[in-house]
Amino acid sequence: MMTVQTNKSATTAGGIKLDAPIFDPQAFRLNDEQAAIIATARELGQTVFAGRAATYDREARFPSENYKDLHRAGLLGIAIPKKHGGLGADYQTYAIAAAEIGRYCGATALTWNMHVCSTLWSGPLADDLDMDAATRAEHERRRAVHYKRIIDDGAVYSQPFSDGGAAAAGGVAFGTEAKPVDGGWLVNGKKIFASLSGHADYYGVLCTEIAEGEKASRRNTLYLALPAKADGVSVVGDWDPLGMRGTVSRTLLFKDVFVPEDAALMPRGVYFQAAMRWPHMFLTLSPTYVGLAQAAYDFTVRYLRGEVPGTPPVKRRMYPTKQIAVAQMQIKLEQIKGIWFQAITEARANPTKEQVLRAYAAQYSVMEGANEIATLAIRTCGGQAMLKSLPLERIYRDSRCGSLMLPWTAELCLDRIGREALYETGESDD
């Protein structure tokens, strides 16, 4: 079983003063084990990832070195059950740890989410769903294979989601198809904006199982781990986006890729059950942006106090306009943290209607609020703070991308909140 070591002092061995946690363990009633895991993520982010983030962004290069560090720290297995050698973290613990990493490198946090979800969905989330004894035993045997690769070898999994249509929003079946053949499936299709393309060892692909003569159905969604080096897998296109440049989210193509039965990350029918009964599974993109919101606020306070490395020690904190702006940022940040913490704490199977609406509201608040705070930070700090030698410019660009991400874009959250607040299941105006 993996364990984590955390430095309980205010400084590291290298003399770096550690930042206070985004969510104080005592104030937010986190236990000692949770606090230790989250502190490990925060210390690694601040002392290691922050110094590399600008290079990954500038070069649009995947943070491969960070993943070796995540493996050494036990964090690649954060959501893997302890009996399989992982840390056994629950949803809430993972989400807060991811926010801490997002505070220092957005691209690392966002791609780490794609990796962790392969273990979170097949681990504690799947344990919360219905399976008969035989299916659960088979799932236990199969997931142990995937978990061993991660714990022993540092294997990195990704989660390419979007086909480029309505499937990623849950509207129709995934266009990537899996045809049953002897011993497994043949997979054909593509995934766009596929983070970790060319850098993951396995692609956790959501696809639709279609037997001869059948029509595509969301109920037949499979979640399969395709080896990156399998015949028929290719990565195409360029990657030069506005933000989150280190995610390297190029397009994946699958042409008659054979996938054995043991590659299933979830048994037949379980992904569809999860999508219907465990909606918070789609909230896991948000922790990165909670971290970015905190980072924009942290930078502003340090900049106005004359404490940002690489800038003259000039204080700007005495001006009332600056003080009011910081107050506005603090209020927005606390609003984001409050609703988001409540939402991740409520994550479970079969949440109430109120809890689902709150999850949508939390997603919207985080994704839009992070960029609002970053925008206010730019206006408050001024032109010098926009230099690429400082992190605020990157934080701003990274934070702008969150509200665009499926399956819960900002627009979809608004649509669902309005509709589901006004209509009960099955109601219409006919």
C-alpha positions as CSV (number, residue, x, y, z in Angstrom):
1,M,0.0,0.0,0.0
2,M,1.2,3.5,-0.9
3,T,1.6,6.1,1.8
4,V,2.3,9.8,1.6
5,Q,4.7,11.9,3.6
6,T,3.9,15.5,4.4
7,N,6.0,18.2,5.8
8,K,4.1,19.7,8.7
9,S,6.3,22.7,9.0
10,A,5.7,26.0,7.3
11,T,8.9,25.6,5.1
12,T,10.4,22.9,3.0
13,A,13.8,21.4,3.3
14,G,14.9,23.9,0.7
15,G,13.7,26.9,2.8
16,I,10.6,27.7,0.7
17,K,7.8,29.1,2.7
18,L,4.8,26.9,1.9
19,D,1.4,28.5,1.0
20,A,-1.5,28.0,3.3
21,P,-4.0,25.4,2.0
22,I,-6.9,26.5,-0.1
23,F,-9.2,24.6,2.3
24,D,-7.9,24.7,5.8
25,P,-8.3,21.1,7.2
26,Q,-9.7,22.3,10.6
27,A,-12.1,24.8,9.1
28,F,-13.4,22.4,6.5
29,R,-13.4,19.4,8.8
30,L,-10.9,17.2,6.9
31,N,-9.3,14.3,8.7
32,D,-5.6,13.8,9.1
33,E,-5.3,11.3,6.3
34,Q,-7.1,13.7,3.9
35,A,-4.9,16.6,5.1
36,A,-1.7,14.6,4.5
37,I,-2.6,13.7,0.9
38,I,-3.7,17.2,0.0
39,A,-0.6,18.7,1.6
40,T,1.6,16.4,-0.5
41,A,-0.1,17.7,-3.6
42,R,0.3,21.3,-2.5
43,E,3.9,21.0,-1.6
44,L,4.8,19.2,-4.9
45,G,2.9,21.8,-6.8
46,Q,4.5,24.8,-5.2
47,T,8.1,23.5,-4.9
48,V,8.3,21.6,-8.2
49,F,5.5,22.1,-10.7
50,A,5.3,25.9,-10.4
51,G,8.8,26.3,-11.7
52,R,8.2,24.2,-14.8
53,A,4.8,25.6,-15.7
54,A,5.9,28.5,-17.9
55,T,8.1,26.2,-20.1
56,Y,5.3,23.7,-20.6
57,D,3.0,26.5,-21.6
58,R,5.4,28.3,-23.8
59,E,6.4,25.2,-25.7
60,A,2.9,23.5,-25.6
61,R,4.8,20.5,-24.2
62,F,3.3,17.8,-22.1
63,P,4.5,17.8,-18.4
64,S,6.1,14.3,-18.5
65,E,8.5,15.1,-15.7
66,N,5.6,16.1,-13.4
67,Y,4.1,12.7,-14.0
68,K,7.2,10.9,-12.8
69,D,7.0,13.1,-9.7
70,L,3.3,12.3,-9.2
71,H,4.2,8.6,-9.4
72,R,7.0,8.9,-6.9
73,A,4.6,10.7,-4.5
74,G,2.0,8.1,-4.8
75,L,-0.4,10.5,-6.4
76,L,-1.0,8.5,-9.7
77,G,-2.7,6.1,-7.4
78,I,-4.6,8.6,-5.3
79,A,-8.0,7.1,-6.0
80,I,-6.9,3.5,-6.3
81,P,-8.3,1.5,-3.3
82,K,-5.7,0.7,-0.6
83,K,-6.1,-3.1,-1.1
84,H,-4.7,-2.5,-4.7
85,G,-1.8,-0.4,-3.4
86,G,-3.2,3.1,-3.8
87,L,-4.0,5.8,-1.4
88,G,-7.7,5.1,-1.3
89,A,-8.8,8.7,-1.5
90,D,-12.4,9.5,-1.8
91,Y,-14.0,12.0,-4.3
92,Q,-13.7,15.0,-2.0
93,T,-10.0,14.3,-1.1
94,Y,-9.0,13.9,-4.8
95,A,-10.9,17.1,-5.8
96,I,-9.2,19.3,-3.2
97,A,-5.8,17.8,-4.0
98,A,-6.4,18.5,-7.7
99,A,-7.3,22.1,-6.8
100,E,-3.9,22.5,-5.1
101,I,-2.0,21.2,-8.1
102,G,-4.1,23.5,-10.4
103,R,-3.0,26.4,-8.3
104,Y,0.6,25.9,-9.6
105,C,0.2,24.3,-13.0
106,G,-3.2,24.2,-14.6
107,A,-2.2,21.8,-17.4
108,T,-0.8,19.3,-15.0
109,A,-3.9,19.4,-12.9
110,L,-6.3,19.1,-15.8
111,T,-4.4,16.2,-17.4
112,W,-4.0,14.5,-14.0
113,N,-7.8,14.6,-13.8
114,M,-8.0,12.6,-17.0
115,H,-5.7,10.0,-15.5
116,V,-7.3,9.9,-12.1
117,C,-10.8,9.5,-13.5
118,S,-9.9,6.1,-14.9
119,T,-9.3,5.0,-11.4
120,L,-12.0,7.1,-9.7
121,W,-14.7,5.8,-12.0
122,S,-13.6,2.2,-12.0
123,G,-12.9,2.4,-8.2
124,P,-15.0,4.1,-5.6
125,L,-17.6,5.3,-8.0
126,A,-18.2,1.8,-9.5
127,D,-18.3,0.4,-5.9
128,D,-21.3,2.6,-5.4
129,L,-23.3,1.1,-8.3
130,D,-25.3,-2.0,-8.8
131,M,-23.6,-5.2,-10.1
132,D,-24.5,-8.8,-9.6
133,A,-21.9,-10.9,-7.7
134,A,-20.3,-12.4,-10.9
135,T,-20.1,-9.1,-12.7
136,R,-18.5,-7.4,-9.6
137,A,-16.0,-10.2,-9.2
138,E,-15.0,-9.9,-12.9
139,H,-14.7,-6.2,-12.6
140,E,-12.5,-6.6,-9.5
141,R,-10.2,-8.9,-11.4
142,R,-10.0,-6.6,-14.4
143,R,-9.4,-3.4,-12.6
144,A,-6.6,-5.0,-10.6
145,V,-4.7,-5.4,-13.9
146,H,-5.0,-1.6,-14.6
147,Y,-4.2,-0.6,-11.1
148,K,-1.0,-2.7,-11.0
149,R,0.3,-1.0,-14.1
150,I,-0.2,2.4,-12.5
151,I,1.2,1.5,-9.0
152,D,4.2,-0.6,-10.2
153,D,5.1,1.0,-13.5
154,G,3.7,4.6,-13.3
155,A,1.5,3.9,-16.3
156,V,-0.5,7.0,-17.3
157,Y,-4.1,6.7,-18.4
158,S,-6.1,9.3,-20.3
159,Q,-9.8,9.9,-20.8
160,P,-10.5,11.1,-24.4
161,F,-14.2,12.1,-24.2
162,S,-15.4,14.1,-27.1
163,D,-16.2,12.8,-30.6
164,G,-17.0,16.3,-31.8
165,G,-20.8,16.0,-31.6
166,A,-23.6,15.9,-29.0
167,A,-22.4,12.6,-27.4
168,A,-20.0,14.3,-25.0
169,A,-22.9,16.4,-23.6
170,G,-24.9,13.2,-23.0
171,G,-27.3,13.8,-25.9
172,V,-26.6,10.8,-28.2
173,A,-24.5,7.7,-28.3
174,F,-20.8,8.1,-28.8
175,G,-19.7,8.0,-32.4
176,T,-16.6,6.0,-31.7
177,E,-17.8,2.4,-32.1
178,A,-16.7,-1.0,-30.7
179,K,-17.7,-4.1,-32.7
180,P,-17.8,-7.3,-30.8
181,V,-15.3,-9.9,-32.1
182,D,-13.9,-13.1,-30.7
183,G,-12.0,-12.2,-27.5
184,G,-12.9,-8.5,-27.4
185,W,-13.8,-5.7,-29.8
186,L,-12.6,-3.8,-32.9
187,V,-12.7,0.0,-32.2
188,N,-13.2,2.6,-34.9
189,G,-13.6,6.4,-34.5
190,K,-11.9,9.5,-33.3
191,K,-11.6,11.7,-30.2
192,I,-11.0,15.4,-30.4
193,F,-9.4,17.6,-27.8
194,A,-7.9,14.4,-26.4
195,S,-5.6,15.5,-23.5
196,L,-2.4,13.5,-23.1
197,S,-2.5,12.4,-26.8
198,G,0.8,10.8,-27.6
199,H,1.9,10.8,-23.9
200,A,-0.5,8.5,-22.1
201,D,0.2,4.8,-22.0
202,Y,-3.5,3.9,-22.3
203,Y,-6.4,5.8,-23.7
204,G,-9.6,5.2,-21.6
205,V,-12.0,5.5,-24.5
206,L,-15.8,5.9,-24.2
207,C,-17.4,4.1,-27.2
208,T,-20.6,2.5,-28.3
209,E,-20.8,-1.3,-28.5
210,I,-22.7,-2.1,-31.7
211,A,-23.4,-5.7,-32.8
212,E,-24.3,-6.4,-36.4
213,G,-27.7,-5.0,-37.3
214,E,-28.1,-3.0,-34.0
215,K,-28.6,0.7,-33.7
216,A,-26.3,2.9,-31.5
217,S,-27.6,3.4,-28.0
218,R,-26.2,5.3,-25.0
219,R,-27.1,2.3,-22.9
220,N,-24.4,0.3,-24.7
221,T,-21.5,2.7,-23.9
222,L,-18.3,0.9,-23.1
223,Y,-15.3,2.3,-21.3
224,L,-12.2,0.6,-22.7
225,A,-8.4,1.1,-22.1
226,L,-6.7,1.1,-25.5
227,P,-2.9,0.7,-25.4
228,A,-1.3,3.8,-27.0
229,K,1.0,1.6,-29.1
230,A,-1.8,-0.7,-30.4
231,D,-2.0,-1.1,-34.2
232,G,-4.5,1.3,-35.6
233,V,-4.0,4.1,-33.0
234,S,-2.7,7.4,-34.3
235,V,-2.4,11.0,-33.1
236,V,-2.9,13.7,-35.7
237,G,-3.1,17.5,-35.9
238,D,-1.4,20.4,-34.3
239,W,-1.8,21.8,-30.8
240,D,-1.4,25.6,-30.5
241,P,-4.4,26.8,-28.3
242,L,-5.0,29.9,-26.2
243,G,-4.6,28.2,-22.9
244,M,-4.0,24.8,-21.2
245,R,-1.2,24.4,-23.8
246,G,0.6,21.7,-21.8
247,T,-2.4,19.3,-22.0
248,V,-1.4,18.5,-25.7
249,S,-5.0,17.7,-26.6
250,R,-4.5,16.5,-30.2
251,T,-6.9,14.3,-32.1
252,L,-6.9,10.5,-31.7
253,L,-7.8,8.2,-34.5
254,F,-8.8,4.5,-34.1
255,K,-8.8,2.2,-37.1
256,D,-9.8,-1.4,-36.5
257,V,-8.0,-1.3,-33.1
258,F,-8.4,-4.7,-31.4
259,V,-9.1,-4.4,-27.7
260,P,-9.2,-7.5,-25.5
261,E,-12.1,-8.1,-23.0
262,D,-9.7,-7.5,-20.1
263,A,-9.3,-3.9,-21.3
264,A,-12.7,-2.9,-20.0
265,L,-12.5,-0.3,-17.2
266,M,-16.2,-0.8,-16.4
267,P,-18.5,-3.8,-17.1
268,R,-21.2,-3.5,-19.8
269,G,-23.9,-1.2,-18.7
270,V,-22.1,0.3,-15.8
271,Y,-21.0,3.5,-17.4
272,F,-24.6,4.3,-18.5
273,Q,-25.7,3.5,-14.9
274,A,-23.0,5.9,-13.6
275,A,-24.0,8.7,-16.0
276,M,-27.6,8.4,-14.8
277,R,-27.0,7.9,-11.1
278,W,-23.6,9.5,-10.3
279,P,-23.7,12.9,-12.0
280,H,-20.9,14.4,-10.0
281,M,-18.6,12.2,-12.0
282,F,-18.7,15.0,-14.6
283,L,-17.7,17.7,-12.0
284,T,-14.1,16.6,-11.9
285,L,-12.8,19.2,-14.4
286,S,-13.6,21.9,-11.9
287,P,-10.9,21.4,-9.3
288,T,-8.2,22.8,-11.7
289,Y,-10.1,26.0,-12.0
290,V,-10.6,26.4,-8.2
291,G,-6.9,26.3,-8.1
292,L,-6.5,28.9,-10.8
293,A,-8.9,31.2,-9.0
294,Q,-6.8,30.9,-5.9
295,A,-3.6,31.4,-7.9
296,A,-4.9,34.7,-9.4
297,Y,-5.9,36.0,-6.0
298,D,-2.5,34.9,-4.4
299,F,-0.6,36.7,-7.2
300,T,-2.5,39.9,-6.8
301,V,-2.0,40.1,-3.1
302,R,1.8,39.4,-3.4
303,Y,2.1,41.8,-6.3
304,L,0.5,44.7,-4.4
305,R,2.6,43.9,-1.4
306,G,5.8,44.0,-3.5
307,E,6.6,40.3,-2.9
308,V,6.5,38.7,-6.4
309,P,9.9,37.3,-7.3
310,G,11.5,39.0,-10.3
311,T,9.7,42.3,-9.8
312,P,10.9,45.4,-8.0
313,P,9.9,45.4,-4.3
314,V,7.4,48.3,-4.9
315,K,4.3,48.3,-2.8
316,R,0.9,49.3,-4.4
317,R,-1.3,48.2,-1.5
318,M,-2.0,51.7,-0.1
319,Y,-4.4,52.8,-2.9
320,P,-8.1,52.5,-2.1
321,T,-8.9,51.2,-5.6
322,K,-6.5,48.3,-5.2
323,Q,-7.9,47.5,-1.8
324,I,-11.5,47.4,-3.1
325,A,-10.5,45.2,-6.0
326,V,-8.8,42.7,-3.6
327,A,-11.9,42.7,-1.5
328,Q,-14.0,41.9,-4.5
329,M,-11.7,39.1,-5.5
330,Q,-11.8,37.7,-1.9
331,I,-15.6,37.7,-1.9
332,K,-15.8,36.0,-5.3
333,L,-13.2,33.4,-4.2
334,E,-15.0,32.6,-1.0
335,Q,-18.3,32.2,-2.9
336,I,-16.7,29.8,-5.4
337,K,-15.0,27.8,-2.6
338,G,-18.2,27.6,-0.5
339,I,-20.6,26.2,-3.2
340,W,-17.9,24.0,-4.7
341,F,-16.9,22.4,-1.4
342,Q,-20.5,21.7,-0.7
343,A,-21.0,20.1,-4.1
344,I,-17.9,17.8,-3.9
345,T,-18.9,16.8,-0.4
346,E,-22.4,15.7,-1.7
347,A,-21.0,13.6,-4.5
348,R,-22.6,10.1,-4.4
349,A,-25.0,7.8,-6.2
350,N,-28.6,9.0,-6.5
351,P,-28.2,12.6,-5.3
352,T,-31.3,14.7,-4.7
353,K,-32.6,17.2,-7.3
354,E,-31.3,20.0,-5.1
355,Q,-27.8,18.4,-5.0
356,V,-27.7,18.0,-8.8
357,L,-28.8,21.6,-9.3
358,R,-26.1,22.7,-6.8
359,A,-23.5,20.7,-8.7
360,Y,-24.4,22.5,-11.9
361,A,-24.3,25.8,-10.1
362,A,-20.9,25.0,-8.6
363,Q,-19.5,24.1,-12.0
364,Y,-20.8,27.3,-13.5
365,S,-19.5,29.4,-10.6
366,V,-16.1,27.9,-10.7
367,M,-15.6,28.0,-14.5
368,E,-16.8,31.5,-15.0
369,G,-15.6,32.8,-11.6
370,A,-12.0,31.7,-12.1
371,N,-11.7,33.9,-15.2
372,E,-13.6,36.8,-13.6
373,I,-11.0,36.8,-10.7
374,A,-8.1,36.5,-13.2
375,T,-9.6,39.4,-15.3
376,L,-9.9,41.6,-12.2
377,A,-6.3,40.6,-11.2
378,I,-5.0,41.9,-14.5
379,R,-6.9,45.2,-14.2
380,T,-5.7,45.7,-10.6
381,C,-2.1,44.7,-11.1
382,G,-1.6,46.6,-14.4
383,G,0.5,46.1,-17.5
384,Q,3.7,44.8,-15.9
385,A,1.9,41.9,-14.4
386,M,1.0,40.7,-17.9
387,L,4.6,39.9,-18.8
388,K,5.0,36.2,-19.8
389,S,7.8,36.0,-17.2
390,L,5.1,36.2,-14.5
391,P,2.3,33.6,-14.0
392,L,-0.7,35.9,-14.1
393,E,-0.9,36.0,-17.9
394,R,-0.8,32.2,-18.1
395,I,-3.4,31.9,-15.3
396,Y,-5.7,34.2,-17.2
397,R,-5.4,32.2,-20.5
398,D,-5.8,28.9,-18.7
399,S,-8.9,30.1,-16.8
400,R,-10.7,31.3,-19.9
401,C,-11.0,27.7,-21.3
402,G,-12.9,26.1,-18.4
403,S,-16.4,27.2,-19.3
404,L,-16.1,25.7,-22.8
405,M,-15.4,22.1,-21.6
406,L,-17.9,19.3,-22.1
407,P,-19.9,17.7,-20.7
408,W,-20.9,20.6,-18.4
409,T,-20.1,23.8,-20.3
410,A,-21.3,27.1,-18.8
411,E,-24.1,27.3,-21.4
412,L,-25.3,23.7,-20.7
413,C,-25.2,24.3,-16.9
414,L,-27.5,27.4,-17.3
415,D,-29.8,25.4,-19.6
416,R,-30.1,22.5,-17.2
417,I,-30.5,24.6,-14.1
418,G,-33.3,26.6,-15.6
419,R,-35.1,23.6,-17.1
420,E,-34.8,21.2,-14.2
421,A,-35.7,23.9,-11.7
422,L,-39.0,24.6,-13.5
423,Y,-39.9,21.0,-14.6
424,E,-40.2,17.8,-12.6
425,T,-39.3,14.6,-14.3
426,G,-41.8,13.7,-17.0
427,E,-43.6,17.1,-16.9
428,S,-44.3,19.1,-20.1
429,D,-46.5,21.9,-21.3
430,D,-48.6,19.8,-23.7
